């Protein structure tokens, strides 16, 4: 992981975009971390959008809480339900 200032990234954006293909770049402003430049491949965009959606995240958190408090369903039951 690399650190780079906003000014440096601004002046050499193309170079940093290439570097981000290999590793994340932490962008700093006044010496403090402020953002991350992270490479997204052609197959990553859809996953990123879904994972960052607040509504989707709330649904996942709600389901996880239900699972941890009540447990899950046996695989056989799930498979039977989908085969009907």
C-alpha positions as CSV (number, residue, x, y, z in Angstrom):
1,X,0.0,0.0,0.0
2,X,1.3,3.4,-1.0
3,X,0.8,6.9,0.4
4,X,0.4,9.9,-1.9
5,X,-0.6,13.5,-1.5
6,X,-3.6,15.0,-3.2
7,X,-1.3,17.3,-5.1
8,X,0.9,14.5,-6.3
9,X,-2.1,12.4,-7.4
10,X,-3.7,15.4,-9.2
11,X,-0.5,16.1,-11.1
12,X,0.2,12.4,-12.0
13,X,-3.2,10.9,-12.1
14,X,-2.5,8.5,-15.0
15,X,0.6,7.2,-13.3
16,X,-1.4,6.6,-10.1
17,X,-4.2,4.9,-11.9
18,X,-1.7,2.4,-13.3
19,X,-0.1,1.9,-9.9
20,X,-3.6,1.3,-8.4
21,X,-3.9,-1.8,-10.6
22,X,-1.2,-3.4,-8.5
23,X,-1.9,-1.9,-5.0
24,X,-4.2,0.5,-3.2
25,X,-3.1,4.1,-2.9
26,X,-3.9,6.0,0.2
27,X,-4.4,9.7,-0.7
28,X,-3.5,12.2,2.0
29,X,-4.4,15.8,2.5
30,X,-2.2,17.8,4.9
31,X,-0.6,14.5,5.9
32,X,-3.8,12.9,6.9
33,X,-5.4,9.9,5.1
34,X,-8.5,11.1,3.2
35,X,-9.3,8.6,0.4
36,X,-8.2,5.4,-1.2
37,X,-7.6,4.9,-4.9
38,X,-8.6,1.3,-5.5
39,X,-8.5,-0.6,-8.9
40,X,-11.8,-2.0,-10.2
41,X,-11.6,-4.6,-12.8
42,X,-14.3,-5.1,-15.5
43,X,-16.1,-7.7,-13.3
44,X,-15.8,-5.7,-10.1
45,X,-18.1,-2.7,-10.7
46,X,-21.4,-4.5,-10.2
47,X,-20.2,-6.1,-7.0
48,X,-18.9,-2.8,-5.7
49,X,-22.1,-0.9,-6.4
50,X,-24.3,-3.6,-4.7
51,X,-22.0,-3.8,-1.7
52,X,-22.0,0.0,-1.2
53,X,-25.8,0.3,-1.4
54,X,-27.1,1.3,2.0
55,X,-30.4,-0.6,1.5
56,X,-28.6,-3.8,0.5
57,X,-26.3,-3.5,3.5
58,X,-29.2,-3.0,5.9
59,X,-30.9,-6.2,4.5
60,X,-27.7,-8.2,4.9
61,X,-27.2,-6.9,8.5
62,X,-30.9,-7.8,9.4
63,X,-30.5,-11.3,7.9
64,X,-27.2,-11.8,9.7
65,X,-28.8,-10.8,13.1
66,X,-31.7,-13.2,12.5
67,X,-29.3,-16.0,11.5
68,X,-27.1,-15.5,14.6
69,X,-30.1,-15.4,17.0
70,X,-32.3,-18.2,15.5
71,X,-29.9,-20.2,13.4
72,X,-30.2,-21.3,9.8
73,X,-32.0,-23.9,7.9
74,X,-30.5,-27.3,7.1
75,X,-29.2,-27.6,3.6
76,X,-31.6,-30.5,2.9
77,X,-34.6,-28.3,3.7
78,X,-33.3,-25.5,1.4
79,X,-32.6,-27.9,-1.5
80,X,-36.1,-29.5,-1.1
81,X,-37.7,-26.1,-1.2
82,X,-36.0,-25.2,-4.4
83,X,-36.7,-28.5,-6.1
84,X,-40.5,-28.2,-5.7
